[in-house]
Each structure stands twice: as C-alpha cells, then as structure tokens.
C-alpha cells in the first residue's frame, strides 16, 4: 500500500491583510500626531504660553479620541494608556500655559480653578470607571464555566 503524499512545505508567513491595514493605520496616525505637534512646537512662530495652550488643546482632543477608541474596543493595551497619556500632557500644558502667560494674577487664579475643576471631574470619572471594571472582573471570576 502506498503512503499518501506529504503536504507541501509552507512558504514564508505573510501577515493577514487586516493586520497590515491596522499597522498602516497606526503608522499614518503616528505620522499625523507627530506632524501636528511638530507644527505647533517648531514651525509656528508662537510665544511659549501660546505653544503650551495649543499643545494642551491638541492633546485633549487626542485624549478624547483615544478614549472613544477605548470605549469602542475596550483595548487596555494601547488605547487606554494613550488616552491617559494625552490627558496628562494636555493638563500639564494648560497649567504651564497659565503660569507662562501674561494674565493678571486674578485671571490666572480663575483659570487655575477652572482647569482644576475639570481635571478633578475627569479623575473622578476615571475612578468610577476603574471601580466598575474591578467589580466586573470579580463577577466574571466567580462564574463557573461548563465545557
């Protein structure tokens, strides 16, 4: 009796189209982010407080975008840390803009109070989301999986 022929040798592994498209989207997004911040910081002739303000605004917009991406995908590896990182950069830039600006002391105080209230609201929302995620993880761990 004859042996069946051996399967052909597999060639080099080629990434799937979806992986390639995802990597291309990530690369294009990174280039766009770098270009926006490079324009604000290097190309545009702005004062320091204006640079910090525009950097803060762009960072907050990107933080919101990455948060929406996290909300849609629940990706804890990339989207969530990027949202948090851009929020920190945005808040820091806004605080720096306030201190570097030429406003009066009263206006700086008002800006600081307003910004601090907004930061506390965001931090409170992050705390509530983390607490709810922990409760969900505990509930899932208590489930019995029947094969």
C-alpha positions in Angstrom: 0.0 0.0 0.0 1.3 3.5 -0.9 1.7 6.3 1.6 -0.3 9.4 0.9 1.9 12.3 -0.4 3.3 14.6 2.3 1.7 18.1 2.4 3.6 20.8 0.6 6.1 22.8 2.6 4.6 26.1 3.8 6.2 29.2 2.5 7.1 32.3 4.4 4.5 33.6 6.8 2.7 36.6 5.3 0.7 38.8 7.7 -3.0 38.9 7.1 -4.5 41.8 5.3 -6.3 43.1 8.4 -3.0 43.1 10.3 -1.3 45.0 7.5 -4.1 47.6 7.3 -4.1 48.0 11.1 -0.3 48.6 11.1 -0.6 51.1 8.2 -3.4 53.0 10.0 -1.2 53.1 13.1 1.7 54.4 11.2 -0.3 57.0 9.4 -1.9 58.1 12.7 1.5 58.4 14.4 2.8 60.5 11.5 -0.2 62.8 11.8 0.3 63.2 15.6 4.0 63.9 15.2 3.2 66.4 12.4 0.7 68.3 14.4 2.9 68.6 17.5 5.9 69.5 15.3 4.0 72.2 13.6 2.8 73.7 17.0 6.2 73.5 18.6 8.7 74.0 15.8 7.1 75.6 12.7 4.5 78.1 14.1 6.1 81.2 15.5 4.2 81.3 18.8 5.0 82.6 22.2 5.7 80.0 24.9 2.2 80.3 26.5 0.5 80.0 23.1 2.6 76.9 22.3 1.6 75.3 25.6 -2.1 76.3 25.1 -2.2 74.8 21.6 -0.3 71.7 22.7 -2.8 71.3 25.5 -5.8 71.7 23.2 -4.4 69.2 20.7 -3.6 66.7 23.5 -7.0 66.9 25.0 -8.6 66.3 21.6 -6.4 63.3 21.0 -7.1 62.1 24.6 -10.8 62.3 23.8 -10.3 60.4 20.5 -8.3 57.7 22.2 -10.9 57.4 25.0 -13.6 57.0 22.3 -11.5 54.3 20.7 -11.1 52.6 24.1 -14.8 52.8 24.7 -15.5 51.2 21.3 -12.8 48.4 21.6 -12.0 48.1 25.3 -8.3 47.9 24.3 -6.4 48.2 27.5 -3.0 47.7 25.9 -2.9 50.7 23.5 -6.0 53.0 23.5 -6.4 53.4 27.3 -2.8 54.3 28.1 -2.7 56.7 25.1 -5.9 58.4 26.3 -4.4 58.8 29.8 -1.0 60.0 28.5 -2.5 62.6 26.2 -4.7 63.8 29.1 -1.7 64.2 31.3 0.2 66.1 28.6 -2.8 68.3 27.9 -3.5 69.2 31.5 0.2 69.8 32.1 0.4 72.0 29.0 -2.7 74.0 30.1 -1.2 74.5 33.6 2.1 75.6 32.0 0.3 78.0 29.7 -1.5 79.6 32.7 1.8 80.1 34.6 3.7 81.3 31.5 1.0 83.7 30.3 0.9 87.5 30.8 -2.5 87.5 32.5 -3.3 89.3 35.7 -3.0 87.3 39.0 -6.8 87.2 39.3 -7.2 85.8 35.8 -4.5 83.2 36.5 -6.3 82.2 39.7 -9.6 81.9 37.8 -8.0 79.8 35.0 -6.3 77.6 37.6 -9.6 77.0 39.5 -11.5 76.2 36.3 -8.8 73.9 35.0 -8.5 72.1 38.4 -12.3 71.6 38.5 -12.2 70.0 35.0 -9.2 67.8 36.0 -11.0 66.6 39.1 -14.1 65.8 37.1 -12.0 63.6 34.7 -10.1 62.0 37.6 -13.4 61.2 39.3 -14.8 59.6 36.1 -11.6 57.5 35.8 -12.0 56.4 39.4 -15.6 55.4 38.9 -14.7 53.5 35.6 -11.9 51.7 37.4 -14.1 50.7 40.3 -16.8 49.4 37.9 -14.2 47.5 35.9 -12.9 45.9 39.1 -16.5 44.8 40.1 -17.0 43.3 36.6 -13.7 41.4 36.8 -14.7 40.0 40.2 -18.1 39.0 38.9 -16.6 37.3 35.9 -14.1 35.4 38.0 -16.9 34.0 40.1 -18.7 32.5 37.1 -18.5 28.8 36.5 -17.6 27.7 33.0 -19.1 24.5 32.0 -17.3 22.9 29.0 
